[in-house]
Structures are given as structure tokens and as C-alpha cells.
């Protein structure tokens, strides 16, 4: 495919527009101020996006697939904007009491969340479903199941779909009959081929999915609110191979998540490899592979290790890739047959996830594509992974979460992002959610689920960010989730017009595994990640032809073909993103030095870095809307004893959360027929507080200050 580089000879003042600086009111606050999300006081909230959700979830039947998209029974396209539900922070519960389930289902619906991913259900109670008082993990606790039943019923009633996960964090016991049960951690990698582990996975799935829920009066396999069933989490040979975890380690470490294979399971996998070679290759090719591996005639042919990537012969290496693909694929097909044909599960199936992008995991796309959905996970500067910490993503579009996630999307297959976040603490967290929602809508992804929301069971919870990923009481991210739900679910940002497709042969797909890290995240020489910000991007085929030549992208700013989005890194150290659509507009990043203008919004702020969004709350375009939501997010910290600790991971602190108040001047323009514009600050419950500010009118513009109140969101009333 020949790609034409777009000309920049058009005029886009709304995107490029840098006007003369406005006279700014001075900031009232020169230090972080307490601001706490409080759902318990939200009876009179001004924020309720439940109108976006069809109630109950699955009202007209099961979600199916059409042309590679989620559709409801009437053919209406469905997007899922959601959160994971977990309980890592003390005081949280992923299986709330009945009372709390009713409460939090209502909270999530008001925030515009229409899907939850029930993730770590296979933990021991009181966190998960598994009875801990036995010598095995094969019994689910009745009281915990009752909580799950009621939780799902309340979510469904409020219009919230469920993504139900199977094998995630199960820690096996002696009575399970699994070899090396105490050395396999969460059973990753071995879960694909150890027959006892596969038997246990089927048993767990059967126990859970055939359960009758008395509150919905359906078995889970017949429950249309269960939109997705995920088989295994972040589990692929191709990640493990990069970390040399497919062979025993001298010191396997204490991490139960990504525990390397034991010698028992490594030997089993090698034996299966040799069986695979005998069944799929002729004697001459096997002899060549044996020679390349250095194995004697009376020895099993070994599987190449990570340190052999650069020296392994082509046939040996590619046969190993094909074998790993085949093992994963056969597991997925076996589980699909069991779930669909034996249990008659009607939900969509998802295998595993592409979750590390500083390495290629591309062959897993082939194995996962036998099921219904492809999936990606990514975190900007995950605090537990090596690499940079506390730098802004807006300065690095080609390595951004958007760029990394887009690599996995494939034409004709739904694409979900079931884990994503900007980890806390980070001075630039406010950039994450609005950028994700804008470009996720532009790329036309089918689902985005933030990791994670942790329901707090204590009514007196002193709101703060409890861990690196918990957004439940995040004073910047919760208001942004509302604006993002509008942007993504309502389709405020249009999907791209042109689709750029990459194609690969099986050989090319395999060889990406040993390409240098410099080719990350696409491992496709000549392909610029910058295409992601201009057009929709997909894998077109993994059956060939060979990847085509792509013209380089040398534009700045990077402007979407819809003209609604722009990513500007003209100043390499002070990038910013703009969103300019009829229903949602935003400026994200280093916007202090630029008085930016969209069709209806101009801003000038005192803050070096922040994110400002303006959204219609009444399904009219901003120009005609009577009620608007304005969010203003800056830095956020918890109250800490040592805020200058060199290790930011140790600066999480405790309550209350503190926000950098965004201050400056907001200008609204082109509001048709407006006679007055009033703004009210919202507290942590979304309830107006403080004085009503009347905007000053000059011509067709209405201006008002922000930053006089400690808040991250405002409601704007336009009277006509």
C-alpha cells in the first residue's frame, strides 16, 4: 500500500491557534490543597452519566460480532468503557456486601462506566472465591459466591456489563494433584500444556459458569450481561521466552506472578516440542534443526534459550516459534470447545493479552486470534518495571500508551484494552485518561478498561490514592473518567477515516522475536508509530504478503485525518495534545506558554502542566449545550512525610490526597444564542459549592477565572 503523506497546507487555527496571551488572574494557592472524592455525599450531584447506559445490561440479548465489532442484537455498535475491580488497598473489596454492591453499582453508572472486569476472583477468600480451609483449590465458598451473584445482579441492573476472568491469581495446593504445585506460582506457561492444570481450569470454569444466580435468575453461561470471558491473564510463551522463564532458573525469585517453569515442566515442554517436530517436519528438516541445536542423535532437541536468539539457526528458531504458537492455539481451541460446546457459554471469549512492548510478542497474535477478541495491556512508567519514571508522555508520542496499544489491533477482530493506567505517583498523571479516550475513539477500539477501581467498604474512608493503580478516590482521574466516558462512549471523537494496514508472513512474525529493542514497539522496520496519530492502524494479515514499505512521517504536529486531534512536540520538552470536536474539546500537557484555542474553548493558565477538558452534558454540541462539564487536572500527591524521597515509588503516603489547583482564564466562544454563562465549582461528591461565577461577555466570547476554589471540575450553565 502506498501511503500519501498529508499536506500541511491547510489552515487549522483551532488546533494550531496560539493567540496573544490573556491577562491572567494570579493563582490563589501556591501549594497542593486537600481535595477528596466522596461518593457518600453525592445525593445532589450534578454528575450522572447513567443516561449513556442501557438498563439492564444485555437487555435485548447477548453481544455478538459483526464486521469485527461488538454489536447488540439489533446490530447497534457497542463500546465498553470500564474499570477493573480489585482490592489491593486496605479497606477495599472486590466482592462487596449486598449494601455496598448496590451503592457502588450506582456510583459506577453515574461515572459513565458500562463495563467492569472482575479480575482476581480466583484468590482465596476473603478476597476471592476459593475456600482456603482445604488442601486443594477446588471448592468455591458459598458466601463469596452469594456476594458475587448480588454484585453482578446490581451491575447488570445499572446497565454495566461484566468481563469475567478465569485463571489469574490461583495459587495451587497439594490436593490439586499438580506436580511442583508449590513452585509454579500462579501457574503461568504450564497452564497451557500441563493436563492436570487444564483439567482444573475446566473444572473451575464449569463450577463458575454453570452457577445459577438467584438474583438474576440465570446461569452465568446464559447471562447476557456477561459480555466477555477471559481465559488467562498476561500469560504467553513469548513474554516468558524473552525473560528466559521457559527454562528453570537457579533462583526463581519470590514473584508468584511470572514464576519460571520448574525443571519438571520445562522437561515436559521439551518432550512436547520433539513430538511436535516429529509430527510436522520431515526427517531432513529435523536433522537440520538437530544440527543447529547441537543435540546428539540420542538426545531430545532442546528449545533455544533467550541468550541463543542471535545465534540460533533459522529452522530451529522458527520451528520453536511455531511450536509455542501451536501449544497456545490448541489450548485456546480446547477451552473454546469446552466452554461453547460442553457448557454452552454464549459470551465472547478472550485468550490472553499483549502486555509488554519493549519486546515483540507478535506470534501470540496468531494463537489468540482463534478466539473472538484481541487484547492489549500497558502502563505508562509502571513503578515495578525498569526504565524511566516521572516523565511526561506528551513529549514521547512514539512510545506512548496509545502507540504501544495500537500495535495489537487487527482488521476484522475486535480489539480491547483491558488494563491501562498512568501509575501513581507521577507528576504527569493528568495526561493519561483524556489522551487515551480521545485516541481510543479515533482508533475505534472496542473496549477500554482502566486498572483499577477498588471499592472502599468503609463509609468513613479518608479519600486518597491507596496504591499505584487505584483510581477510585483519585481527585483528578475520577472527574476525567466522566469526561472520557462522554468522549469515548458517545463517540465525541470521530474514528479515523483512512486505515493503514501492516501485513506479515509467518516468517516475519517469528523473526520479530529477535529484533533489537530499538525497533520497539512495532518491530516493523520502516513503520513509523507516528501513523497512529494520523490514521487508524491495524494488522491486515499474518498470512502475508510481506510487510510493505511505508513512507516516513516527518510532520509536527501530528494531525488526525479527521482534523479533530493534534499531538504537538515542536518544543521537544513541552509537548501538548489538543482535542477539537463538536461535543468534547481539550488541551493536555505543557499549555502554559500557549494560549490555545479550539472551536468553543480557549485557555490560558498559570500551571506549567495540566489537562483541561470541556464536554457537553446534554447530548447537544458544545455550541448549543445548556450544561457543560469542565475538568482541570494538574499534579496530585498524597499527604506524605517525605515528599522529596528520591524513589517516587516510596512517596505514596496517606490521606488526604492533595491537588495542584489549576488556575487561569477560560474563554468560551461561539455559543449560539447564549444570554448568560454561569460556572459553579464541584466538590468531591460532584455537588456544586462556593459562589456562582458569572462569565464576562466580550463580543461572542465569555470569559471567567478558574482556581478560586479547590477543585478539579466545574459545571457550566448556559442560558439562552
C-alpha positions in Angstrom: 0.0 0.0 0.0 1.4 3.4 -0.9 0.8 5.9 1.8 0.5 9.5 0.8 2.0 12.0 3.3 -0.7 14.6 4.1 0.0 18.1 3.1 0.1 20.7 5.8 -1.0 23.5 3.5 -4.4 23.8 5.2 -5.4 26.2 7.9 -6.4 24.8 11.3 -6.5 27.8 13.6 -8.5 25.8 16.2 -5.6 23.3 16.5 -2.6 25.4 15.9 -4.1 28.6 17.3 -1.7 30.4 19.6 -3.2 33.8 20.4 -1.9 36.7 22.3 -1.6 35.8 26.0 -4.6 36.8 28.0 -4.3 38.7 31.3 -4.2 36.0 33.9 -5.6 36.3 37.4 -2.9 35.4 39.9 -3.1 32.0 41.5 -4.6 31.9 45.0 -2.8 28.7 46.0 0.9 28.1 45.8 0.9 24.7 47.3 -1.1 21.5 47.0 -4.5 21.6 48.6 -6.7 18.7 50.0 -9.4 17.6 47.7 -11.2 14.3 48.4 -13.6 12.2 46.2 -16.7 11.5 48.3 -19.3 9.2 46.8 -21.3 9.0 50.1 -22.4 12.6 49.8 -23.4 12.5 46.2 -27.2 12.6 46.6 -27.4 16.0 44.9 -24.6 15.5 42.5 -24.6 17.4 39.2 -22.8 14.4 37.5 -24.9 11.5 36.3 -23.9 9.8 33.0 -26.2 6.8 33.6 -28.2 8.1 30.6 -25.4 6.6 28.4 -26.1 3.1 29.7 -28.9 0.8 28.5 -30.5 -0.8 31.5 -30.3 -3.6 32.3 -27.1 -4.6 30.6 -27.8 -7.2 28.0 -31.5 -6.1 27.9 -32.1 -7.3 24.4 -29.7 -10.3 24.4 -26.1 -11.3 24.0 -23.4 -9.1 22.5 -22.1 -10.6 19.3 -19.7 -9.7 16.5 -20.3 -8.1 13.1 -17.5 -6.9 10.8 -15.1 -7.2 13.7 -17.0 -5.0 16.1 -19.2 -5.6 19.2 -22.8 -5.3 18.4 -26.1 -5.7 20.3 -28.8 -7.9 18.9 -30.3 -5.1 16.9 -27.0 -4.5 15.2 -26.1 -1.4 17.2 -22.4 -1.0 17.7 -21.3 -1.2 21.3 -18.2 0.2 23.0 -17.2 -0.7 26.5 -15.7 2.0 28.8 -14.8 0.3 32.1 -12.7 -0.4 35.1 -11.1 -3.4 36.7 -12.5 -4.2 40.1 -9.7 -5.2 42.6 -8.9 -4.8 46.3 -5.2 -4.2 46.8 -5.6 -1.3 49.1 -6.6 -1.9 52.7 -10.3 -1.2 53.2 -11.2 -2.2 49.6 -13.3 -5.2 48.5 -13.7 -6.7 45.0 -16.7 -8.7 46.4 -18.6 -6.1 48.3 -21.5 -6.7 50.7 -25.0 -6.5 49.3 -25.5 -3.0 50.5 -22.1 -1.9 49.1 -22.8 -3.6 45.8 -25.9 -1.6 45.4 -24.1 1.6 46.3 -21.1 1.1 44.1 -23.0 -0.1 41.1 -24.9 3.2 41.2 -21.6 5.1 41.6 -20.0 3.4 38.5 -23.1 4.0 36.4 -23.1 7.7 37.3 -19.5 7.9 36.3 -20.4 6.6 32.8 -18.8 3.2 33.3 -20.6 0.5 31.3 -18.3 -2.5 32.0 -16.3 -3.9 34.9 -13.6 -6.6 34.6 -13.9 -9.0 37.6 -10.3 -9.9 37.7 -8.8 -11.7 40.7 -11.8 -13.9 41.6 -9.6 -17.0 41.8 -7.9 -15.8 45.0 -8.6 -17.3 48.4 -11.4 -15.8 50.4 -12.0 -13.2 51.9 -10.6 -11.6 48.8 -11.7 -14.2 46.2 -14.0 -17.1 45.7 -11.8 -20.1 46.7 -12.2 -21.8 50.1 -8.9 -21.6 51.9 -9.7 -24.2 54.5 -9.0 -27.2 52.3 -5.9 -29.0 51.0 -6.9 -28.0 47.4 -8.3 -25.1 45.5 -11.3 -26.9 44.0 -14.2 -25.6 46.2 -15.8 -22.2 45.9 -17.0 -20.6 49.1 -20.9 -20.2 49.2 -20.9 -16.9 51.0 -18.4 -15.4 48.5 -20.4 -16.7 45.6 -23.5 -15.1 47.0 -21.7 -11.8 47.1 -20.6 -12.3 43.5 -24.2 -13.1 42.5 -25.6 -10.0 44.1 -22.7 -7.8 42.8 -23.3 -9.0 39.2 -27.1 -8.5 39.6 -26.6 -4.9 40.7 -24.1 -4.1 38.0 -26.5 -5.6 35.4 -29.4 -3.6 36.8 -27.5 -0.4 36.4 -26.5 -1.1 32.8 -23.0 -2.4 33.4 -21.6 -5.4 31.5 -19.2 -7.8 33.1 -15.8 -9.2 31.8 -15.3 -12.4 33.8 -11.8 -13.6 34.2 -10.8 -17.3 34.9 -7.1 -18.1 35.6 -5.5 -15.0 37.1 -4.0 -15.5 40.6 -4.8 -19.0 41.6 -2.2 -20.5 44.0 -2.4 -24.2 43.8 -2.2 -26.7 46.7 -1.0 -30.2 47.2 -4.6 -31.7 47.0 -4.9 -30.3 43.4 -2.6 -33.0 42.2 -0.4 -30.6 40.3 3.3 -31.5 40.0 5.5 -28.9 41.6 2.4 -27.1 42.9 4.4 -25.1 45.5 6.9 -23.9 42.9 4.7 -22.8 40.0 3.3 -19.6 41.5 0.1 -18.6 39.6 0.7 -21.4 37.1 1.6 -19.4 34.1 3.0 -21.1 31.0 2.5 -24.5 32.4 -1.3 -23.8 32.4 -1.1 -24.2 28.6 0.2 -27.8 28.5 0.0 -29.5 31.9 -3.0 -31.7 31.6 -3.8 -31.5 35.3 -3.7 -27.7 35.2 -6.0 -27.8 32.2 -8.4 -30.1 33.9 -8.5 -27.8 36.9 -9.1 -24.8 34.7 -12.1 -26.5 33.1 -13.4 -27.6 36.5 -13.3 -24.0 37.8 -14.9 -22.6 34.6 -17.6 -25.2 34.9 -18.3 -24.5 38.5 -18.5 -20.8 37.9 -20.3 -20.5 34.6 -23.0 -23.1 35.3 -23.8 -21.5 38.6 -27.4 -20.2 38.9 -27.6 -16.7 40.1 -30.8 -16.3 42.2 -30.8 -12.5 41.9 -30.8 -12.5 38.1 -32.5 -15.9 37.7 -30.0 -17.1 35.1 -26.9 -19.3 35.0 -23.8 -17.4 34.1 -23.4 -19.2 30.9 -26.8 -17.9 29.9 -26.3 -14.4 31.3 -26.2 -11.7 28.5 -24.6 -9.2 30.9 -21.5 -11.4 30.9 -20.1 -9.9 27.7 -16.6 -11.4 27.9 -15.0 -14.5 29.4 -11.2 -14.2 29.6 -9.2 -17.5 29.9 -5.8 -16.5 31.2 -4.2 -13.2 32.2 -0.9 -11.9 30.9 0.2 -15.4 30.1 2.1 -16.1 26.9 5.2 -18.2 26.0 6.5 -15.2 24.0 6.9 -13.0 27.1 8.3 -15.8 29.1 10.8 -16.6 26.3 12.2 -13.1 26.4 12.7 -13.4 30.1 14.1 -16.9 29.8 11.3 -18.2 32.0 10.6 -21.3 29.9 13.6 -23.0 31.5 14.3 -23.5 35.2 16.1 -20.7 37.0 18.7 -21.1 39.6 17.0 -18.5 41.7 13.3 -18.2 40.6 12.6 -15.4 43.0 9.6 -14.8 45.1 7.3 -13.3 42.4 4.3 -15.7 42.2 3.1 -14.0 39.1 5.8 -14.7 36.5 7.5 -17.7 38.1 9.8 -19.5 35.6 9.0 -23.1 34.7 10.2 -25.8 37.0 12.6 -28.5 35.7 9.6 -30.9 35.6 7.5 -28.6 33.4 10.5 -27.5 31.3 11.3 -31.1 30.5 7.7 -31.8 29.7 7.6 -28.9 27.3 10.8 -30.1 25.6 9.3 -33.5 25.2 6.2 -32.0 23.6 8.5 -29.9 21.3 10.1 -33.1 20.0 6.7 -34.7 19.4 5.6 -31.6 17.5 8.8 -31.7 15.3 8.2 -35.4 14.5 4.5 -34.7 13.6 5.1 -31.6 11.5 8.6 -31.8 9.8 10.3 -34.3 7.6 13.4 -36.2 8.6 15.8 -33.9 6.7 14.5 -30.8 8.3 14.5 -32.4 11.8 18.2 -33.4 11.2 19.0 -29.8 10.2 17.3 -28.5 13.4 19.1 -31.1 15.5 22.4 -30.0 14.0 21.6 -26.3 14.6 20.7 -27.0 18.2 23.9 -29.1 18.9 21.9 -32.0 20.2 23.3 -35.6 19.8 21.4 -38.2 17.9 20.3 -39.9 21.2 19.2 -36.6 22.8 16.0 -34.6 22.7 16.3 -31.5 20.6 16.4 -28.6 23.1 14.4 -25.4 22.8 16.6 -22.3 22.2 17.0 -20.0 25.2 17.0 -16.2 25.3 20.8 -16.0 25.0 20.7 -18.0 21.8 18.3 -15.7 20.0 21.1 -14.2 17.9 22.9 -17.5 17.0 20.0 -20.0 16.6 19.6 -21.2 13.1 16.6 -20.1 11.2 14.9 -23.5 11.1 15.5 -24.2 14.8 14.3 -20.8 15.8 11.2 -20.7 13.6 10.2 -24.2 14.5 10.3 -23.2 18.1 8.1 -20.2 17.4 5.6 -22.4 15.5 5.6 -24.9 18.4 4.8 -22.2 21.0 2.1 -20.8 18.8 0.6 -24.2 18.4 0.6 -25.1 22.1 -1.2 -21.8 22.9 -3.6 -22.2 20.0 -4.5 -25.8 20.9 -5.2 -24.7 24.5 -7.5 -21.9 23.4 -9.3 -24.2 20.9 -9.7 -26.9 23.6 -11.1 -24.4 26.1 -13.3 -22.9 23.4 -14.8 -26.3 22.6 -15.3 -27.0 26.3 -16.9 -23.6 27.0 -19.0 -23.4 23.9 -19.9 -27.0 23.1 -19.9 -28.6 26.5 -21.0 -25.8 28.8 -22.9 -23.8 26.1 -21.4 -20.5 27.2 -22.7 -17.7 25.0 -20.3 -14.9 26.0 -17.4 -13.7 23.8 -14.1 -15.4 24.5 -10.7 -13.7 25.0 -7.5 -15.7 25.4 -4.6 -13.6 26.8 -3.1 -10.1 26.4 -0.2 -8.4 24.6 1.3 -6.7 27.6 5.0 -5.8 27.2 6.0 -3.5 24.4 9.8 -3.2 24.8 9.9 -6.6 23.2 7.9 -8.4 20.5 5.2 -10.8 21.4 3.7 -10.7 17.9 3.4 -14.5 17.4 0.9 -14.6 20.3 -1.5 -12.7 18.0 -1.7 -15.8 15.8 -2.6 -18.0 18.7 -5.1 -15.6 20.3 -6.8 -14.7 17.0 -8.5 -18.2 17.1 -10.9 -16.7 19.7 -13.2 -13.7 19.5 -11.1 -10.8 20.8 -7.5 -9.5 20.7 -6.4 -7.6 23.8 -3.7 -5.2 25.0 -2.3 -4.0 28.4 0.0 -1.1 29.0 1.1 1.2 31.8 3.0 4.5 31.4 6.1 4.0 33.6 4.9 1.1 35.6 6.6 1.6 39.0 7.8 -2.1 39.2 9.4 -2.2 35.8 12.8 -0.9 34.8 13.0 2.3 32.9 12.2 6.0 33.3 10.0 7.3 36.0 8.1 10.6 36.2 8.5 12.0 32.7 5.6 13.3 30.6 4.1 11.1 27.8 3.2 14.1 25.7 6.9 14.5 24.8 7.1 11.0 23.5 4.2 10.1 21.2 6.0 7.2 19.5 6.5 5.4 22.8 3.2 6.5 24.3 0.5 4.2 25.6 -1.6 5.0 22.5 1.2 3.9 20.2 2.0 0.7 22.1 -1.6 -0.4 22.4 -2.4 0.2 18.8 0.2 -2.3 17.6 -2.0 -5.3 18.6 -5.2 -4.2 16.8 -6.1 -6.4 13.8 -8.6 -5.8 11.0 -11.7 -7.8 11.3 -11.1 -8.7 15.0 -12.5 -6.7 18.0 -9.8 -5.0 20.0 -10.0 -4.5 23.7 -7.7 -2.7 26.2 -8.5 -4.4 29.5 -5.7 -2.9 31.6 -4.2 0.5 31.2 -3.2 3.4 33.5 -0.7 6.1 34.3 0.8 4.8 37.5 0.8 6.9 40.7 2.7 8.8 41.8 3.6 10.7 38.7 3.6 14.5 38.2 2.0 14.0 34.7 -0.8 11.6 35.5 -3.4 14.0 34.3 -2.4 13.5 30.7 -3.3 9.8 30.6 -7.1 9.4 30.6 -8.1 12.2 28.2 -5.4 11.2 25.7 -6.4 7.5 26.0 -10.1 8.2 25.4 -9.5 10.6 22.5 -7.2 8.3 20.6 -9.0 5.1 21.6 -12.1 6.6 19.9 -10.1 7.8 16.9 -8.6 4.3 16.5 -12.1 2.8 17.1 -11.1 0.3 19.7 -13.9 -1.7 21.1 -13.2 -1.6 24.9 -11.0 0.4 27.3 -10.8 -0.6 31.0 -8.7 1.3 33.5 -6.8 -0.7 36.1 -8.1 -0.3 38.7 -11.1 0.7 40.8 -11.1 -0.5 44.4 -14.5 -0.2 46.1 -14.0 1.1 49.7 -16.2 -0.6 52.2 -15.6 1.9 55.0 -18.1 4.8 54.8 -15.5 7.0 56.6 -12.7 6.2 54.2 -10.4 9.2 54.2 -10.1 9.6 50.5 -6.6 9.2 48.9 -4.9 7.2 46.3 -4.3 3.9 48.0 -1.8 2.3 45.6 -0.1 2.8 42.3 -3.1 2.0 40.2 -6.3 2.7 42.3 -8.4 5.4 40.7 -11.4 5.0 43.0 -10.6 8.1 45.0 -8.2 9.8 42.7 -9.2 13.5 42.7 -8.0 14.1 39.1 -8.8 10.8 37.4 -12.4 10.4 38.6 -13.6 13.7 37.0 -11.6 12.8 33.9 -13.3 9.4 33.7 -16.6 11.2 33.3 -15.3 13.5 30.6 -13.6 10.5 28.9 -16.8 8.4 29.0 -18.5 11.1 27.1 -15.7 11.3 24.6 -15.4 7.6 24.0 -18.9 6.1 24.5 -20.7 8.9 22.8 -18.2 8.9 20.0 -17.4 12.6 20.5 -14.1 12.0 18.8 -14.7 10.5 15.3 -13.0 7.4 14.2 -10.2 7.7 11.7 -11.1 8.0 8.0 -8.2 6.0 6.5 -6.8 2.7 7.8 -3.1 1.9 7.5 -2.6 -1.9 7.5 0.6 -3.9 8.1 0.9 -7.4 6.8 3.3 -10.1 7.8 4.3 -13.5 6.7 4.7 -16.3 9.3 8.4 -16.0 9.0 8.4 -12.2 9.5 6.2 -12.6 12.5 8.6 -15.2 14.1 11.7 -13.1 13.4 10.2 -10.1 15.2 11.0 -12.0 18.4 14.7 -11.5 18.0 14.7 -7.9 16.6 16.5 -5.3 18.7 14.7 -3.2 21.3 15.4 -0.2 19.1 12.6 -1.4 16.8 10.0 -1.2 19.6 7.1 -1.1 19.8 6.2 -2.2 16.3 9.2 -4.3 15.3 8.4 -3.5 11.7 11.4 -1.8 10.1 10.4 1.4 8.3 7.0 1.7 10.0 6.7 4.9 12.0 4.5 4.8 15.1 3.5 8.3 14.2 1.0 6.9 11.8 -1.1 6.1 14.8 -1.9 9.8 15.4 -2.9 10.4 11.8 -4.9 7.3 10.7 -6.4 4.2 12.1 -3.8 1.5 12.2 -4.3 -2.3 12.1 -2.6 -5.6 11.3 -4.1 -6.5 8.0 -2.8 -10.1 7.8 -0.4 -12.6 9.4 -0.6 -14.8 6.4 1.3 -12.5 4.1 2.2 -10.8 1.9 5.5 -9.4 3.4 5.3 -6.1 5.2 5.1 -3.3 2.7 7.3 -0.2 2.5 6.0 2.8 4.5 6.9 6.4 3.8 8.4 8.2 6.8 6.3 10.5 8.9 8.1 13.8 9.4 5.2 16.1 10.4 4.8 18.1 13.5 2.2 18.5 14.9 0.7 15.1 14.1 -2.8 15.8 12.9 -5.5 13.2 12.7 -7.1 12.7 9.3 -10.4 13.8 10.9 -8.7 17.1 11.9 -10.1 16.7 15.5 -6.8 15.7 17.2 -3.3 17.1 17.2 -0.1 16.0 19.0 2.5 18.8 19.1 6.1 18.3 20.0 7.6 21.3 18.2 9.2 22.1 21.5 10.6 18.6 22.3 10.5 19.2 26.1 7.0 20.8 26.2 4.6 18.7 24.1 0.8 19.1 24.2 -2.3 17.4 22.7 -5.4 19.1 21.6 -8.9 17.7 21.0 -11.4 19.8 19.0 -14.7 18.0 18.3 -18.2 19.3 18.4 -19.0 17.7 21.7 -15.6 17.5 23.5 -12.6 19.7 23.5 -9.4 19.5 25.4 -5.8 20.8 25.9 -3.4 18.4 27.6 0.3 18.8 28.5 2.5 21.9 28.6 -0.1 24.5 27.8 1.1 27.4 30.0 3.1 29.1 27.3 0.4 28.8 24.7 -3.0 30.4 24.7 -4.7 27.6 22.9 -8.0 27.9 21.0 -10.5 25.3 19.9 -13.8 26.0 18.3 -15.5 26.8 21.6 -12.7 26.8 24.1 -9.6 28.9 24.8 -7.5 28.7 27.9 -4.6 30.5 29.5 -3.2 29.0 32.7 -0.6 29.6 35.3 0.2 25.9 35.6 3.2 24.5 33.8 1.5 21.2 33.0 -2.2 20.3 33.2 -5.2 18.8 31.3 -8.4 20.8 30.6 -11.4 19.2 29.1 -14.8 20.7 28.1 -17.7 18.4 27.4 -21.4 18.7 26.6 -23.5 17.1 29.3 -26.8 17.1 27.4 -26.1 15.5 24.1 -26.1 18.8 22.2 -22.9 20.1 20.7 -20.9 22.5 22.9 -22.1 25.4 20.8 -25.7 24.6 21.6 -25.4 22.8 25.0 -27.2 24.2 28.1 -24.9 22.3 30.5 -21.2 21.7 30.2 -18.6 19.8 32.3 -15.2 21.5 32.7 -12.3 19.4 34.2 -9.0 20.9 35.3 -6.4 18.4 36.3 -2.8 19.1 37.5 -0.4 17.4 39.8 -1.7 15.2 42.7 0.1 13.8 45.7 -1.0 12.2 48.9 -0.1 13.7 52.2 3.4 12.3 52.8 6.1 12.6 55.4 9.0 12.7 52.9 7.7 14.3 49.6 11.3 14.6 48.3 12.2 11.0 48.5 14.5 10.0 45.6 12.4 6.9 45.0 9.0 8.1 43.9 7.6 4.6 44.4 8.1 5.2 48.2 6.1 8.5 48.2 2.6 7.2 48.2 1.8 8.5 51.7 -1.6 8.6 53.2 -4.8 10.7 53.4 -5.9 13.2 52.2 -5.0 13.5 48.6 -3.7 16.9 47.6 -4.2 18.6 44.3 -2.3 21.4 42.5 -5.2 23.8 41.8 -5.3 24.7 38.1 -5.8 28.5 37.8 -6.1 30.8 34.9 -8.7 32.1 32.5 -11.2 30.1 30.5 -12.9 31.6 27.4 -15.9 30.1 25.8 -16.9 31.2 22.3 -19.4 30.6 19.6 -22.1 29.6 22.0 -25.2 30.0 19.9 -27.9 32.3 21.4 -26.2 32.5 24.8 -27.6 35.2 27.1 -25.6 34.3 30.2 -22.9 31.8 31.2 -22.5 30.7 34.9 -20.0 28.4 36.4 -20.0 26.5 39.7 -17.2 24.5 41.2 -18.0 20.9 42.2 -16.8 19.2 45.4 -15.5 15.7 45.7 -19.1 14.4 45.5 -19.8 16.3 42.3 -22.1 18.7 44.2 -21.8 22.5 43.4 -20.2 24.6 46.2 -18.9 28.1 46.6 -20.0 31.1 44.7 -21.7 31.1 41.3 -19.4 32.9 38.9 -20.9 34.8 36.0 -18.8 34.9 32.9 -17.9 38.2 31.4 -19.1 38.7 27.9 -17.0 40.5 25.2 -18.4 40.1 21.7 -19.0 36.4 21.2 -16.7 35.4 24.0 -17.5 34.5 27.6 -14.5 34.5 30.0 -14.2 33.5 33.6 -11.4 32.6 36.0 -10.7 29.2 37.5 -8.7 28.4 40.5 -10.6 30.4 43.1 -12.0 27.2 44.6 -10.1 24.0 45.4 -11.5 21.6 42.8 -10.8 19.6 39.6 -14.2 20.0 38.0 -16.9 22.6 37.3 -20.4 22.6 35.8 -21.1 25.4 33.3 -24.7 26.5 32.7 -25.5 28.4 29.5 -28.8 30.2 29.5 -30.5 31.2 26.2 
